[in-house]
Amino acid sequence: MTGAGATGELESVRVTRILREDIILGRRVPGSRLIERDIAAELEVSRLPVREAIRTLVAEGVVIARPRSWAVVREFTQRDIRDFAEVRESIETLVFVFAAERHDAEGIARLRDVYERELAAAQTGDAEAARLAAGEFHGVATVLADNDMLCEMIDVFATRLRWLFGQHDDLLAMAEEHRVILEAIAARDVEAVRRIVPQHLAIGQLMAERRLASSDITI
């Protein structure tokens, strides 16, 4: 693709990334409106890439489209959190087990780099950078698992999982949990991974449930 079409596609990818991160990081709260003309003006693009980005986020399950009106950031419930947590535990435990069994030196170096970036951000109190790196940690582990079917399954709800479980407040504690998982993977200690990862995910579920319970709005 060349010319205006290629430019439009690139703009759509950029706008999607920006809106996705805004939602995952809590900059755009549940129930908030996504109005094409306002977002287009804010990001200095035409309305077409904004429309395409919103369609993508609807497909990813974090935005609800309302015909003849604006789209809104999805509002989740405690039931949603529990349902996703059950699925997440099974799939992500398997991801980390496979990562422990199948990684190579380059893969571990990449996972360690992500952890170190997360830790550095946590130490300086940069919540957004720490949370993004924490999400990337799980993404890199998925790559190390080297299973295309798992990758496809996680891709279906990756944005929702990052949104539901990624807005943790204790940045240093989360980084420490990732350090422990990283060392178990590096040592190919599958039994430790099977024990540690469900505990790690359960903490994420508890934090998400507390955040929802203390919020004035339903997420």
Buried (B, 14 or more C-beta within 10 A) or exposed (E): EEEEEEEBEEBBBBBBEBBBBBBBBBEBBBEBEBBBEEBBEEBEBEEBBBBBBBBBBBEBBBBBBEEEEBBBBBBBEEEBBEEBBEEBBEBBBBBBBBBBBBBEEEBBEBBBEBBBBBBBBBEEEBBEBBBBBBBBBBBBBBBBBBBEEBBEBBEEBBBBBBBBBBBBEEBEEBBBBBBBBBBBBBEEBBEBBBEBBBEBBEBBBEBBBEBBEEEEEEB
